[in-house]
Amino acid sequence: MEKNSTKTKKFFKKFGVYILAGCLAVAIVLTLTLSLTKGGSDTNINQEPIVDVDTKPLVFTLPLEGATVLKGYSATDLMYNSTLKQWEAHKAVDLVSETSKNVLACLEGTVRKVEKTYAHGTMIEIEHKNGFVSTYSSLADSIVKAGDIVSAGQKLGEVSSTGANEMAQGDHLHFALSKDGKVVDPASFLELSNK
């Protein structure tokens, strides 16, 4: 019995690194394949915003006063996350401002959820008309609660680095937008400038 155990140990000492490298390579290939497959099914990423002919178009307010883009939106191309030290899709925009920390509602709506999580810090989700939902993450705290009706430009809280997923970026707003349950690029609806 000891001979088999010794042979097994010798085998893994000699070939263990190669086996581990092979497993790691397979995991990376599978991760990239699944990531590209899921990202490719989002067919309306680059389409123009949908606006009903019978209604006035929605006018979105910047969710952060004096905002510039720290990290843009990407549904399919992988972007490097310096906090987690990994490549990933980034289905939101990260915004910073040199003039203000005030996070503002981008449209009028009803606060659907306010929660604090380790990964995203303080997060606020607001439901708007025409199927839009906006999500504001990495806030220091919230001055609104679930059920509150907010107007466009109303202060919701202040930016911070409470979201552990992007802590290395410093104080910023992680802003996501969806329409009819599908994530969309916020830059298609907001006038943003790059940092």
N, C-alpha and C positions, 0 to 999 in steps of 0.2 A: 504494500500500500504506500509506503514511504517513497519507493522508487517512482511510482506514478506521480506522486505529488512533486517530487524533485524534477521529474521530466517536464511536468506542466509549468513549474516555475521557470525552468531554463528556457522553455519555449516562449513564454511571455516576456522574459528578459530580452531574448533575442529578437522577437518579432512583434512585441507589444506596441512599439512606436508606430510600426507600419499599419497595424490593425487599427489603432486609434486614428491615424491620419486618414485612412480609407473611410472610416465611419464619419469623420468630420467632413470630408469632401462630399460624401453622399448627402449628409444633412444640409450642407450649403446649397447644393444643386437642387434638392427638393424644396428648400425654403424659397429660393429665387424663382423656381418654376411655379410654385403655388402663388407667390406674390404677383408675378406677371400675369398669371391666368386670372386671378381675382381682379386685378387692376384693369385688364383688357375688357372686362364685361361691363364696365361703367361707360355706356355709350354716349351720354350727353355731357361729357366733361367740357368740351369746347364749344358747345352750342350757345347761341345767344339766349339771354334771359327771356322767359315766356311772360308776356303781358297780355291780359285780356283786352280786346278792342273796346269793350263797353265801359272800362274803368280807367281811371287815371293811373299812370305808371307809378309804382312805389318809388319814393325818394329815400335812399338809405343815408343815415348819418354816420360819420366816422365813429367807431366804437371807442376810440381813444383820441383825446384832443391832441392835435399836432402830430398824428401818427405817421411813422415811416415803417416800412417792412424790414424786419430783422431776418425772418425766414419765410419764404413763400410757400404756396400751396403746390402739392404734387400728389396726384392720385396713383400714378404708375411709375414714375422715375423715383429711384431711391435717393434719399437725402441723408447725410450723416448727422446723427444725434450725438453731440459732443458729451452730453451727460451720461447717456447709456453706452456710449462708445460702440454704436451699431448703425447700420444702414436701414432705413425704413421709409415707407410712404409718409407724407406729412399732409393730411387732409384738413388743413387749417392754415391760417396765416399767423405768424408771431409778430406783434406790433410793439414798437417802443416810441417814446416821446421824450424830447429834451425839455419840453415846456410844461407838461402836466402828467399827473398820475391818475387822473379821473377816467374811469371806465364808464361809457355811456351806452344807453340802449340805442341800437341802430335803427329801430322802427318802433312804433307803438305796439303794445301787445300785452299779454298776460304772462306773469312769471309762472312757469310750470314746475320748476324745481330749483332748490338751492341746497347744495351739499358740499361737504368737505371730504376730500379723499387724499390719500397719501400721494398718489400719482399725479393728480391734477390740481391739488390745493383747493381753494374755494372756487366752486363752479356754479354758474347761474345759467339756466336754460329758459328762454322766453319764446312763447308761441305767438306768431304774427298772422295776419290775414294772408290769403293767397297761398297757404301751405308752407310758409317759411317758418323755420325755427332757428334761432341764433343761440350760440353757446359761448360763454365767456369763462375762461379758466385761468388759473394762477393769480387770483385776486387775493389781497390781504384779508379782506372780509367782505361781507355783503351788507348793504343798507336796505335791501328789499327782502321780501319773504314770498314763499309760494302763495299764489292767489292774487298778489298785487297786480294792479293794472299800471303799466308804465307808459310814458310818452316818449317819442323819439327825442334823443338828446338828454334824457333824464339820467342823473348819476346813479350808478349801481354799486360802486365801490371803487377801490384803487388797485393799481397793478402791484405785483410783488413777484417774488421768486418762490412761492409756496408749492408750486407743482414740482414734485421730485423728478418727474420725467424729463424736465428741461431746466433744471436748477442752474446749470452751468451758464445759461444765457443771461442770468441776472433778472432784474425786474422787467417784466414784459407781460403783454396780454396775449394769450393763446385764444384766437377767435375762429370759431367754426360756424358754417352756415349750411342749412339743408333746405331743400324744397321738395315737398311731397314725399318725405322720407328718404331722399337721396342726397348725399353730400355734394355740395357745389363749391366752386372756387369763389371765395368772398370778393376777390379782385374783380370779378365780372359785375359786381354790384356796387363797389365802393371805389372812390377815386383815391388810390394809394400811391405814395411815392416810395422809392427804394432808398434805404439808408446808404 
